[in-house]
Each structure stands twice: as structure tokens, then as C-alpha cells.
Amino acid sequence: MVRLTQLKFFKNQAIIKRDKKDREHKRGELKLKEKEKVLDYSGSFGEEEHKKNDYSGESSQNKELLEYKVVNKENFKSVGNDDNTIIEEENQIKSVYDFFELLYPDNVKGEIGIWDIKSKKTLFIDVRDKEKVEIYVDKLVNEEKDVYFNVSLQNKNLAIKKRMNSKQIKRKLIESIFKKIFFDEYKKEKFLMFDYEEEKELLNEKGKKMTREKEFEYQKNFLSLEEKSNMIQKVGKRNKDLIKKHYDEQASYTRGSSYTTESSFGIWLDIDIDIKGHHKQNSNQFSNFKDAYTFIMELDIKPTLIIKSGGGYHIYYVLEKVVTYKSDEERKNFEDLVKKVVLSIRKNAEKNNGEGSIDTTFDLARLLRIPFTKNFKDSNNPKNVEIVYQSNKRYTISEFKDFIIDDIDKTVSKPRKEIKVTNKEKKSFKMKIGNEIIEYISNPSKDTLANAELMYKGCAFIKHCVDNPNDISYGEWLAMLQTVIVCENGEDYAHKWSEGYSDYDEYETDMMVDSISHLKPVTHDRIINELGFNECSDSKCGEFHSPIALGYKKNHK
């Protein structure tokens, strides 16, 4: 009986190895076929964009792509693990294909979202077509682009639908199509708008305001968005291809979100190293790769993968079975699990003074770099994105829960000052900002909107985000956005305070504003304890529940 069981085991192992070889052989054939056909862009790009990205045939670009693959294979080195973990050669990750195969086997559904920082466009590819993913990623690397992927599989159609149904994108789409079809009307309106703004400015210089009658006279000559939309619909049939082209162009900027997530492989962690020029330097960052690596390996949960991203480490803890979501509640529950595990790791990092290295962004659509690509942040010295550790470790949800520190989302990394304004009957309070003493309203009415400029003056965190757009983390940017959008003219300030970022993108900001519009303003508790910004704890602003409280000045309407 034992002998029979052993024979079955070795037979299964032989089948697994044979299947792997067959897959590699088929992938080789596919790459040759790609020389004769155009890559299917799954409808994410318009026809013109599709042609522009064509790398079929015997083009020099395609030859470079194939040469790159050969170099990639020759330069592959077996992963040398320090904990005596043995990974059989046929199970080692040697390519982009293998990487995604480990995270998402073919029996799961959804699309892998591949995003590059130059074009800011996403290509969604079916998870079962990993050969296409590999070819597309290699193509982007050849174009010297930084390549990322959504850590969770996405529902492409739902993601595009959500973006294209947002008010901001609808407005942009109508305006771009209107400009193309009705250029004379567009030009006339622009000149009129220039006259209107110039007249208002001249009146302001004289201390006067434009009369309502004059304002109305101008406004009646401007076409509303609805009127423009109706004009487009009337000529829609004649301009079907042009409208589709503009629609596809807008759709190509779609990014996955937590709400459009189909499934997740497990838990991820992003660790920054104190490297000049890669991210902001904190006193509580790991000073080198060795210290960060040692810290990760000493945790009670061991990683499945460690990827060196060029500026830090991306850590992967893979589940035995991919988590698939059926409702927003299930998505929120898993996102909460990710948050608690990451915060528990961050709490452990405090002992090594490295908590500032642990990125506290937990959204299911987080973007991470893909191994076997390059980090071009320093264009003169690009760095390989490479796997430095691989194990056979797989986890269950209960094992993750066992690792979580009790009440981790309530713990603090630094003692909070006692909040002084606790009496709800108190109508106002005063605070000194620079040389000015400002009187704030403690309980504003529901229809009173906060003043963004006032909040900027009063809160150290908001000021930090606005003054240092290229140094703040993704999580800090989101926290600033979710607070400012509830202020007066909040969407305008969201762009104004974001556009100083070197890779600022109007579409991405619009999309983010739309996706977080349901969130309440960030609290100082989260700013200090999750985002690790302790300046608010050291100043008076941290005494209040949220930065938004500093946007309500007495007599301000």
C-alpha cells in the first residue's frame, strides 16, 4: 500500500514537471506568433492608440523585445535564501509569467491591471492570459517605463464604467468631443470667456463688482454642458468613430479601485529604505537593506516573496487560496485585515526605529512594481526590480488574525496630548497661528463649509502635504484629499494642492476625488498613528479631532 502511494506521488510529480515544460514550450511558440500578429488590447485603447502601440512584424522594436527576453533569461540567478528554504528549480520564479502564476492560478477570474507611470494608462489583461501580460510588461520595460500592477485582480468593465460615469470625466469627455466637432462654437466661447474674465479683473482692481445684469448677459451666451451634449448627440451617427476614439482615450486612464476588486492573493507590505532621491527621508526609516531584511525575517510570519524594488522591499504573504469577493462588505473586511496586519508589523518595527519605513496604505488596488522590470526613478542609474527571497510558505486567514496585535487600530505610537476642547457647549476657541490669534467655531452648523486656506494655516499635516508634494506618501496625499474636498471649493483645492507634484495628472486626481467623496475628513489620530506624522502631536493642531476643525473661523461663512 505504501509503495502504491509512493508511485502515485512520483507519477503526479512527473505530470506536474511535464505540464510545466509544455507551458514553457507553448509560451515560446506564442512569442514567435506575436511577431506575426498585433497584441489585443482588450478594448482599453482606441483604434489609433492600438495602431500606435503595434509592435507586430519584423520591426526593430519587436527584435529588441525578443533580445530583452533572452538577456533576461541568461541573467537569471537562483534565489539564495538565508533560512535554508529549499525551492526546487522548476518551482523557482524565473519570469513575469511565473510571478503572476504564483499569485493568481488560472482557476480565478479577473483582470491584471498593468499601469505605467509615463503614460498613466492601464491595460487590463485577463489573468488566464499571462503570456500576454509578460509580453506587454517586457515591451514597457524596453520603452524605459516604470511598470506597476494592481495587487488585487480587477473587474475591468466595472472599473471603466465607474470612471466614465463620474461627473468630472463626463464633463471632460463632452468638452473634448465638442471642441473637435464644433470648433468654431468652441473658439467663439473661449474668446467670450476671455472677455468676461478680463472685465471682472478690471472691476476688481477698481474695487467694484460686476452687476448681476452684466453677469447674466455673459452667462446666457455660454452653452451649458447639457446643451453641448445634445448637440453632439444630434450628429453622433456621423461622428461615431470620433466619439468612440475620445471615449476609449478617457477609458484608458482607468485605474483599478478597492470597489472594483475581484480577488486578492494575500497580504502585501511596502518598505522604504533611507535612499536619497527615492523618497522623503525620515529619522525613523531603516537606514539600509540589510536591517530591513533582517527585521522582516525575524517576524513571526515569514514572507512568501521579498522583492527588491530599487528603493525598498515589497513583501508578499500569499494565502493558500485566493480570496474572492462577492460584496463590498467582504472587500472592506479583507481591507481591514490587511490594515491590521500591516499596523502590527509597523508596531514591531518601532523597536528598530523603522516604523516610518512601513507604508500604511491598505487599499485593495495598491500599485506595486513587477519583478524582472526596472526602476527608472534615477534615469542615469536604473535599478533592477528583482526577487531576493522565495519560500513555499502559504497562509490561512486565521494565521493572519493570530498575528494581529490586540486593539492594534487603537494603539498609539506616541502619547497624545490631552484634548482641551471637549465641552460641546463651548461655541468657540482661540489659537495662535504665527503672530495672529484666530477664533474658531467649535460646533459649526451643518450647512457651513470649512475654509481650506484657514485649515492650511492651522494644521501642520495639511501644510506639509501642500508645501512638499513630491515628498509625501500616497497615503498622505489621499488623507489630504479626503479632507480638503469637503471644504468650500474643495475640488478646486484638490487640484491646486496636487498640481505641484512632478507627475501630477488631472485625470487621476479627478478619479481619486470621485472615488473618495464618500469618506469623512481624516482624523489627527490616523495622521499621527497610522501615517506616522508626529508634528501634529507636537503642536496645538493635534489637540483637535480632525484638521477640518481648523477651517471654521468665527464670522466666516
ROZA-681464 format. One line per 3 residues: number of its first residue (from 0); their letters; for each residue x, y, z of C-alpha. Coordinates in nm, 2 decimals, padded with zeros to 4 digits, always signed. Layout:
<pts>
NUM> A> X,Y,Z | ...
</pts>
This chain:
<pts>
0> MVR> +00.00,+00.00,+00.00 | +00.28,+00.24,+00.09 | +00.46,+00.15,-00.23
3> LTQ> +00.15,+00.22,-00.43 | +00.11,+00.56,-00.26 | +00.47,+00.65,-00.34
6> LKF> +00.43,+00.55,-00.70 | +00.12,+00.78,-00.73 | +00.32,+01.06,-00.57
9> FKN> +00.61,+01.03,-00.81 | +00.37,+00.99,-01.11 | +00.20,+01.32,-01.01
12> QAI> +00.53,+01.50,-00.97 | +00.63,+01.38,-01.32 | +00.30,+01.51,-01.46
15> IKR> +00.35,+01.85,-01.29 | +00.70,+01.88,-01.44 | +00.58,+01.77,-01.78
18> DKK> +00.29,+02.02,-01.77 | +00.53,+02.30,-01.67 | +00.76,+02.21,-01.97
21> DRE> +00.46,+02.21,-02.20 | +00.36,+02.55,-02.08 | +00.71,+02.69,-02.13
24> HKR> +00.71,+02.54,-02.48 | +00.37,+02.70,-02.56 | +00.49,+03.03,-02.43
27> GEL> +00.79,+03.01,-02.66 | +00.56,+02.95,-02.96 | +00.34,+03.23,-02.86
30> KLK> +00.63,+03.48,-02.86 | +00.71,+03.38,-03.21 | +00.34,+03.41,-03.32
33> EKE> +00.34,+03.76,-03.17 | +00.59,+03.86,-03.44 | +00.30,+03.79,-03.69
36> KVL> +00.00,+03.95,-03.51 | -00.09,+04.26,-03.32 | -00.14,+04.23,-02.94
39> DYS> -00.51,+04.25,-02.85 | -00.56,+04.55,-02.62 | -00.89,+04.42,-02.48
42> GSF> -01.08,+04.73,-02.57 | -00.90,+04.96,-02.33 | -00.75,+05.17,-02.60
45> GEE> -00.90,+05.34,-02.90 | -00.82,+05.23,-03.26 | -00.55,+05.49,-03.31
48> EHK> -00.38,+05.41,-02.98 | -00.39,+05.04,-03.08 | -00.21,+05.12,-03.41
51> KND> +00.04,+05.34,-03.23 | +00.13,+05.06,-02.99 | +00.16,+04.80,-03.26
54> YSG> +00.48,+04.60,-03.23 | +00.40,+04.32,-03.47 | +00.61,+04.21,-03.77
57> ESS> +00.98,+04.22,-03.81 | +01.01,+04.57,-03.65 | +01.33,+04.67,-03.47
60> QNK> +01.11,+04.72,-03.16 | +01.00,+04.36,-03.17 | +01.36,+04.24,-03.22
63> ELL> +01.46,+04.44,-02.91 | +01.18,+04.28,-02.72 | +01.29,+03.93,-02.81
66> EYK> +01.66,+04.02,-02.73 | +01.55,+04.16,-02.40 | +01.38,+03.83,-02.31
69> VVN> +01.70,+03.63,-02.40 | +01.91,+03.86,-02.18 | +01.66,+03.84,-01.90
72> KEN> +01.68,+03.46,-01.90 | +02.06,+03.45,-01.92 | +02.09,+03.69,-01.63
75> FKS> +01.85,+03.49,-01.41 | +02.01,+03.37,-01.08 | +01.86,+03.11,-00.84
78> VGN> +01.73,+03.28,-00.53 | +01.97,+03.22,-00.24 | +01.76,+03.21,+00.08
81> DDN> +01.92,+03.27,+00.42 | +01.68,+03.05,+00.62 | +01.76,+02.72,+00.44
84> TII> +01.43,+02.72,+00.25 | +01.47,+02.49,-00.05 | +01.28,+02.57,-00.37
87> EEE> +01.32,+02.32,-00.64 | +01.45,+02.47,-00.96 | +01.13,+02.40,-01.16
90> NQI> +00.93,+02.59,-00.89 | +01.15,+02.90,-00.88 | +01.01,+03.22,-01.02
93> KSV> +01.21,+03.30,-01.33 | +00.98,+03.53,-01.52 | +00.69,+03.77,-01.51
96> YDF> +00.47,+03.48,-01.61 | +00.58,+03.27,-01.31 | +00.53,+03.56,-01.07
99> FEL> +00.17,+03.60,-01.16 | +00.11,+03.23,-01.18 | +00.22,+03.21,-00.81
102> LYP> -00.01,+03.49,-00.71 | -00.31,+03.40,-00.92 | -00.36,+03.05,-01.07
105> DNV> -00.57,+03.01,-01.38 | -00.88,+02.90,-01.19 | -00.95,+03.25,-01.07
108> KGE> -01.13,+03.52,-01.26 | -01.05,+03.89,-01.31 | -00.80,+04.11,-01.49
111> IGI> -00.45,+04.21,-01.40 | -00.42,+04.59,-01.43 | -00.08,+04.69,-01.57
114> WDI> +00.00,+05.06,-01.53 | +00.30,+05.27,-01.63 | +00.39,+05.60,-01.48
117> KSK> +00.48,+05.78,-01.80 | +00.15,+05.74,-01.99 | -00.06,+05.69,-01.67
120> KTL> -00.27,+05.44,-01.87 | -00.38,+05.10,-01.75 | -00.41,+04.79,-01.97
123> FID> -00.64,+04.52,-01.82 | -00.55,+04.17,-01.92 | -00.73,+03.85,-01.83
126> VRD> -00.55,+03.67,-01.56 | -00.56,+03.35,-01.76 | -00.36,+03.51,-02.04
129> KEK> -00.03,+03.55,-01.85 | +00.17,+03.52,-02.17 | +00.01,+03.84,-02.29
132> VEI> +00.09,+04.01,-01.96 | +00.45,+03.91,-01.98 | +00.49,+04.04,-02.34
135> YVD> +00.32,+04.37,-02.26 | +00.54,+04.42,-01.95 | +00.86,+04.35,-02.14
138> KLV> +00.75,+04.59,-02.41 | +00.71,+04.87,-02.15 | +01.05,+04.80,-01.99
141> NEE> +01.21,+04.83,-02.33 | +01.05,+05.17,-02.36 | +01.22,+05.25,-02.02
144> KDV> +00.89,+05.28,-01.83 | +00.83,+05.21,-01.47 | +00.58,+04.93,-01.46
147> YFN> +00.33,+04.86,-01.18 | +00.03,+04.63,-01.12 | -00.28,+04.64,-00.91
150> VSL> -00.21,+04.39,-00.63 | -00.57,+04.26,-00.65 | -00.74,+04.14,-00.96
153> QNK> -00.99,+04.39,-01.11 | -01.32,+04.38,-01.29 | -01.22,+04.58,-01.60
156> NLA> -01.58,+04.66,-01.72 | -01.69,+04.78,-01.38 | -01.37,+04.99,-01.33
159> IKK> -01.42,+05.17,-01.67 | -01.79,+05.21,-01.60 | -01.73,+05.38,-01.27
162> RMN> -01.47,+05.62,-01.42 | -01.68,+05.71,-01.72 | -01.99,+05.77,-01.51
165> SKQ> -01.82,+06.02,-01.29 | -01.93,+06.39,-01.33 | -01.57,+06.51,-01.39
168> IKR> -01.50,+06.26,-01.66 | -01.83,+06.31,-01.83 | -01.76,+06.68,-01.84
171> KLI> -01.41,+06.63,-01.99 | -01.54,+06.39,-02.25 | -01.82,+06.62,-02.36
174> ESI> -01.59,+06.92,-02.38 | -01.32,+06.73,-02.58 | -01.57,+06.60,-02.83
177> FKK> -01.75,+06.94,-02.86 | -01.41,+07.11,-02.93 | -01.34,+06.86,-03.21
180> IFF> -01.68,+06.86,-03.38 | -01.79,+07.22,-03.32 | -01.46,+07.40,-03.32
183> DEY> -01.60,+07.74,-03.44 | -01.85,+07.75,-03.15 | -01.58,+07.64,-02.91
186> KKE> -01.34,+07.92,-03.03 | -01.62,+08.18,-03.00 | -01.70,+08.07,-02.64
189> KFL> -01.33,+08.08,-02.54 | -01.30,+08.44,-02.67 | -01.61,+08.54,-02.49
192> MFD> -01.48,+08.37,-02.17 | -01.16,+08.57,-02.20 | -01.36,+08.90,-02.23
195> YEE> -01.57,+08.80,-01.93 | -01.27,+08.72,-01.71 | -01.08,+09.04,-01.82
198> EKE> -01.38,+09.26,-01.74 | -01.42,+09.10,-01.40 | -01.05,+09.15,-01.32
201> LLN> -01.06,+09.52,-01.42 | -01.36,+09.58,-01.20 | -01.19,+09.41,-00.91
204> EKG> -00.88,+09.63,-00.95 | -01.12,+09.93,-00.90 | -01.28,+09.77,-00.60
207> KKM> -01.61,+09.71,-00.79 | -01.81,+09.40,-00.87 | -01.98,+09.31,-01.20
210> TRE> -02.35,+09.37,-01.19 | -02.60,+09.08,-01.20 | -02.74,+09.21,-01.53
213> KEF> -02.40,+09.21,-01.69 | -02.32,+08.87,-01.54 | -02.64,+08.73,-01.68
216> EYQ> -02.57,+08.88,-02.02 | -02.24,+08.69,-02.04 | -02.38,+08.37,-01.90
219> KNF> -02.67,+08.34,-02.15 | -02.41,+08.33,-02.43 | -02.23,+08.03,-02.27
222> LSL> -02.35,+07.69,-02.37 | -02.44,+07.46,-02.08 | -02.29,+07.11,-02.06
225> EEK> -02.64,+06.97,-02.14 | -02.67,+07.18,-02.45 | -02.33,+07.07,-02.57
228> SNM> -02.42,+06.70,-02.51 | -02.75,+06.74,-02.71 | -02.56,+06.90,-03.00
231> IQK> -02.31,+06.61,-03.00 | -02.60,+06.35,-02.99 | -02.76,+06.51,-03.30
234> VGK> -02.45,+06.45,-03.51 | -02.35,+06.13,-03.32 | -02.41,+05.89,-03.61
237> RNK> -02.19,+06.08,-03.85 | -01.91,+06.10,-03.59 | -01.94,+05.76,-03.44
240> DLI> -01.57,+05.67,-03.48 | -01.45,+06.01,-03.34 | -01.67,+05.97,-03.03
243> KKH> -01.55,+05.62,-02.97 | -01.19,+05.73,-03.01 | -01.24,+06.00,-02.74
246> YDE> -01.43,+05.76,-02.51 | -01.15,+05.50,-02.54 | -00.89,+05.76,-02.47
249> QAS> -01.06,+05.86,-02.15 | -01.12,+05.49,-02.06 | -00.76,+05.41,-02.10
252> YTR> -00.68,+05.62,-01.79 | -00.89,+05.40,-01.58 | -00.72,+05.27,-01.26
255> GSS> -00.85,+04.99,-01.05 | -01.00,+05.07,-00.71 | -01.10,+04.88,-00.40
258> YTT> -01.46,+04.88,-00.52 | -01.38,+04.71,-00.85 | -01.16,+04.44,-00.70
261> ESS> -01.25,+04.08,-00.78 | -01.00,+03.88,-00.57 | -00.67,+03.91,-00.37
264> FGI> -00.37,+03.68,-00.33 | -00.30,+03.77,+00.03 | -00.12,+04.05,+00.21
267> WLD> +00.15,+04.29,+00.09 | +00.39,+04.52,+00.25 | +00.59,+04.82,+00.11
270> IDI> +00.91,+04.91,+00.30 | +01.11,+05.22,+00.21 | +01.48,+05.24,+00.27
273> DIK> +01.66,+05.57,+00.35 | +01.79,+05.63,+00.00 | +01.85,+05.98,-00.11
276> GHH> +01.64,+06.08,-00.41 | +01.39,+05.79,-00.39 | +01.15,+05.92,-00.11
279> KQN> +01.14,+06.16,+00.17 | +01.40,+06.09,+00.45 | +01.26,+06.02,+00.79
282> SNQ> +01.45,+05.97,+01.12 | +01.26,+05.65,+01.17 | +01.34,+05.47,+00.85
285> FSN> +01.56,+05.16,+00.80 | +01.90,+05.30,+00.71 | +01.99,+05.01,+00.48
288> FKD> +01.85,+04.70,+00.30 | +02.03,+04.46,+00.54 | +01.85,+04.60,+00.85
291> AYT> +01.51,+04.59,+00.68 | +01.57,+04.23,+00.55 | +01.67,+04.11,+00.90
294> FIM> +01.36,+04.27,+01.05 | +01.13,+04.10,+00.81 | +01.29,+03.76,+00.86
297> ELD> +01.26,+03.79,+01.24 | +00.88,+03.84,+01.23 | +00.65,+03.56,+01.34
300> IKP> +00.51,+03.54,+00.99 | +00.76,+03.46,+00.72 | +00.72,+03.60,+00.37
303> TLI> +00.64,+03.40,+00.06 | +00.84,+03.66,-00.15 | +01.06,+03.95,-00.10
306> IKS> +01.11,+04.18,-00.40 | +01.38,+04.45,-00.40 | +01.21,+04.74,-00.57
309> GGG> +01.51,+04.97,-00.61 | +01.40,+05.20,-00.33 | +01.30,+04.94,-00.08
312> YHI> +01.13,+04.60,-00.04 | +00.79,+04.47,-00.14 | +00.69,+04.18,+00.08
315> YYV> +00.43,+03.92,-00.02 | +00.24,+03.69,+00.22 | +00.04,+03.45,+00.00
318> LEK> -00.27,+03.27,+00.10 | -00.33,+02.90,+00.04 | -00.64,+03.00,-00.15
321> VVT> -00.71,+03.33,-00.34 | -00.98,+03.54,-00.17 | -01.27,+03.61,-00.40
324> YKS> -01.52,+03.89,-00.31 | -01.90,+03.88,-00.36 | -01.99,+04.21,-00.19
327> DEE> -01.84,+04.54,-00.08 | -01.87,+04.43,+00.28 | -01.63,+04.13,+00.21
330> RKN> -01.39,+04.38,+00.04 | -01.40,+04.61,+00.34 | -01.34,+04.32,+00.58
333> FED> -01.03,+04.20,+00.39 | -00.90,+04.55,+00.36 | -00.94,+04.58,+00.74
336> LVK> -00.74,+04.26,+00.78 | -00.46,+04.40,+00.56 | -00.46,+04.72,+00.76
339> KVV> -00.43,+04.54,+01.10 | -00.15,+04.31,+00.98 | +00.05,+04.60,+00.84
342> LSI> -00.01,+04.81,+01.15 | +00.11,+04.51,+01.37 | +00.43,+04.49,+01.16
345> RKN> +00.47,+04.87,+01.19 | +00.43,+04.83,+01.57 | +00.71,+04.57,+01.57
348> AEK> +00.93,+04.80,+01.36 | +00.92,+05.06,+01.64 | +01.16,+04.85,+01.83
351> NNG> +01.41,+04.90,+01.55 | +01.31,+05.26,+01.49 | +01.20,+05.17,+01.15
354> EGS> +00.82,+05.23,+01.17 | +00.85,+05.52,+00.93 | +00.96,+05.28,+00.66
357> IDT> +00.63,+05.08,+00.66 | +00.39,+05.23,+00.41 | +00.04,+05.24,+00.57
360> TFD> -00.17,+05.24,+00.26 | -00.41,+04.95,+00.27 | -00.64,+04.99,-00.04
363> LAR> -00.70,+04.66,-00.23 | -00.60,+04.83,-00.56 | -00.25,+04.92,-00.43
366> LLR> +00.01,+04.96,-00.71 | +00.34,+04.77,-00.67 | +00.63,+04.71,-00.90
369> IPF> +00.67,+04.39,-01.10 | +00.98,+04.18,-01.07 | +01.20,+04.14,-01.38
372> TKN> +01.14,+04.51,-01.47 | +01.35,+04.82,-01.38 | +01.32,+05.12,-01.15
375> FKD> +01.39,+05.42,-01.37 | +01.34,+05.68,-01.10 | +01.71,+05.77,-01.13
378> SNN> +01.73,+05.76,-01.51 | +02.11,+05.77,-01.50 | +02.12,+05.47,-01.28
381> PKN> +01.82,+05.25,-01.33 | +01.79,+04.96,-01.08 | +01.66,+04.61,-01.13
384> VEI> +01.34,+04.51,-00.96 | +01.43,+04.16,-00.85 | +01.32,+03.87,-00.63
387> VYQ> +01.57,+03.82,-00.34 | +01.38,+03.57,-00.14 | +01.12,+03.29,-00.22
390> SNK> +00.97,+03.03,+00.01 | +00.69,+02.77,+00.00 | +00.50,+02.94,+00.28
393> RYT> +00.13,+02.98,+00.24 | -00.12,+03.12,+00.49 | -00.48,+03.09,+00.61
396> ISE> -00.69,+03.39,+00.72 | -00.68,+03.26,+01.08 | -00.30,+03.26,+01.08
399> FKD> -00.30,+03.63,+00.98 | -00.56,+03.70,+01.25 | -00.34,+03.53,+01.51
402> FII> -00.05,+03.76,+01.42 | -00.25,+04.08,+01.47 | -00.17,+04.27,+01.79
405> DDI> -00.48,+04.32,+02.01 | -00.66,+04.65,+01.95 | -00.38,+04.75,+01.71
408> DKT> -00.60,+05.01,+01.54 | -00.65,+05.18,+01.88 | -00.29,+05.18,+01.99
411> VSK> -00.07,+05.48,+01.96 | +00.30,+05.52,+01.86 | +00.34,+05.84,+02.05
414> PRK> +00.14,+05.96,+02.36 | -00.13,+06.21,+02.26 | -00.17,+06.54,+02.43
417> EIK> -00.50,+06.58,+02.62 | -00.77,+06.73,+02.40 | -00.87,+07.06,+02.56
420> VTN> -01.18,+07.14,+02.36 | -01.41,+06.87,+02.49 | -01.71,+07.08,+02.60
423> KEK> -01.96,+07.07,+02.32 | -02.15,+07.37,+02.48 | -01.84,+07.58,+02.41
426> KSF> -01.92,+07.79,+02.10 | -01.56,+07.90,+02.00 | -01.20,+07.87,+02.09
429> KMK> -00.88,+08.06,+02.01 | -00.55,+07.95,+01.87 | -00.23,+08.15,+01.78
432> IGN> -00.11,+08.09,+01.43 | +00.22,+08.27,+01.38 | +00.16,+08.62,+01.50
435> EII> -00.22,+08.61,+01.45 | -00.48,+08.49,+01.71 | -00.77,+08.32,+01.53
438> EYI> -01.10,+08.25,+01.69 | -01.26,+07.92,+01.56 | -01.61,+07.79,+01.58
441> SNP> -01.62,+07.46,+01.77 | -01.96,+07.35,+01.65 | -02.04,+07.49,+01.31
444> SKD> -02.38,+07.44,+01.15 | -02.43,+07.16,+00.90 | -02.45,+07.40,+00.61
447> TLA> -02.13,+07.58,+00.69 | -01.83,+07.48,+00.47 | -01.47,+07.49,+00.61
450> NAE> -01.22,+07.73,+00.46 | -00.93,+07.54,+00.30 | -00.68,+07.82,+00.33
453> LMY> -00.76,+07.86,+00.70 | -00.71,+07.49,+00.76 | -00.38,+07.51,+00.57
456> KGC> -00.26,+07.77,+00.81 | -00.37,+07.58,+01.12 | -00.27,+07.22,+01.06
459> AFI> +00.09,+07.11,+01.03 | +00.00,+06.80,+00.84 | -00.21,+06.98,+00.57
462> KHC> +00.07,+07.24,+00.54 | +00.33,+06.96,+00.50 | +00.12,+06.79,+00.22
465> VDN> +00.07,+07.12,+00.03 | +00.43,+07.25,+00.06 | +00.60,+06.92,-00.01
468> PND> +00.40,+06.75,-00.29 | +00.70,+06.55,-00.42 | +00.80,+06.41,-00.07
471> ISY> +00.46,+06.29,+00.07 | +00.35,+05.93,+00.05 | +00.05,+05.81,-00.15
474> GEW> -00.14,+05.76,+00.18 | -00.07,+06.12,+00.29 | -00.19,+06.25,-00.04
477> LAM> -00.52,+06.06,+00.00 | -00.56,+06.18,+00.36 | -00.52,+06.54,+00.24
480> LQT> -00.76,+06.49,-00.05 | -01.04,+06.34,+00.16 | -01.02,+06.64,+00.40
483> VIV> -01.00,+06.93,+00.15 | -01.28,+06.80,-00.08 | -01.54,+06.88,+00.19
486> CEN> -01.42,+07.24,+00.21 | -01.56,+07.53,+00.02 | -01.45,+07.49,-00.35
489> GED> -01.30,+07.16,-00.23 | -01.25,+07.00,-00.58 | -01.06,+07.31,-00.70
492> YAH> -00.83,+07.30,-00.40 | -00.78,+06.92,-00.45 | -00.62,+07.01,-00.79
495> KWS> -00.45,+07.32,-00.67 | -00.28,+07.13,-00.38 | -00.19,+06.84,-00.60
498> EGY> -00.05,+07.01,-00.92 | +00.28,+07.08,-00.76 | +00.36,+06.71,-00.78
501> SDY> +00.61,+06.64,-01.06 | +00.38,+06.36,-01.20 | +00.06,+06.54,-01.13
504> DEY> -00.22,+06.41,-01.35 | -00.56,+06.59,-01.37 | -00.75,+06.27,-01.47
507> ETD> -00.60,+06.07,-01.19 | -00.68,+06.34,-00.93 | -01.04,+06.37,-01.07
510> MMV> -01.08,+05.99,-01.04 | -00.94,+05.98,-00.69 | -01.17,+06.27,-00.57
513> DSI> -01.47,+06.09,-00.72 | -01.37,+05.75,-00.55 | -01.32,+05.90,-00.20
516> SHL> -01.60,+06.15,-00.20 | -01.80,+05.93,+00.05 | -01.52,+05.94,+00.31
519> KPV> -01.51,+06.17,+00.61 | -01.22,+06.41,+00.67 | -00.91,+06.24,+00.81
522> THD> -00.86,+06.24,+01.18 | -00.55,+06.35,+01.37 | -00.54,+06.01,+01.53
525> RII> -00.49,+05.85,+01.19 | -00.24,+06.12,+01.08 | -00.02,+06.05,+01.39
528> NEL> -00.07,+05.68,+01.45 | -00.11,+05.53,+01.10 | +00.06,+05.78,+00.87
531> GFN> +00.34,+05.84,+01.13 | +00.33,+06.22,+01.10 | +00.41,+06.33,+01.46
534> ECS> +00.44,+06.71,+01.40 | +00.07,+06.74,+01.47 | +00.12,+06.56,+01.80
537> DSK> +00.39,+06.82,+01.89 | +00.17,+07.12,+01.80 | -00.17,+07.25,+01.90
540> CGE> -00.35,+07.13,+01.59 | -00.31,+06.77,+01.71 | -00.54,+06.85,+02.01
543> FHS> -00.84,+06.85,+01.78 | -01.02,+06.56,+01.63 | -00.95,+06.65,+01.26
546> PIA> -00.77,+06.92,+01.06 | -01.12,+07.02,+00.93 | -01.19,+07.18,+01.27
549> LGY> -00.93,+07.44,+01.19 | -01.12,+07.55,+00.88 | -01.41,+07.72,+01.07
552> KKN> -01.33,+08.07,+01.17 | -01.57,+08.28,+01.37 | -01.78,+08.51,+01.14
555> HK> -01.66,+08.30,+00.84 | -01.94,+08.20,+00.61
</pts>
